[in-house]
């Protein structure tokens, strides 16, 4: 009877240790630290005129060469200035947008190649 218990012990021991060898990859993988965008000016849902200036902050994790801004699928030229906490991004709303709501869409890649998307909505008169 003791031999049967010993055999069962080894069967359970070796079958359960195999489970520990799978799925451990998450511990060694690097976390994706996406860029963050803050301080949207003018604020969300503010009423503005066409060609109004807007600004936002991009975190230090952002690769400034990858920052892309569009409004209603219209590309927007931006100016990027390095500051102590990241980047100050400035742009102008397209003059063709009037009497509409439009989202300022931001896309950028971080220094570790993680992509982030954000933005905010403005009412253009």
Secondary structure, 3 states (H helix, E strand, C coil): CHHHHHHHHHHHHHHHHHHHHCCCHHHHCCCCCCCCEEEEECCCCCEECCCCEEEEEEECCECHHHCEEEECCEECCEEEEEECCEEEEEEECCCCCCCEEEEEEEEEEECCCCEEEEEEEEEEC
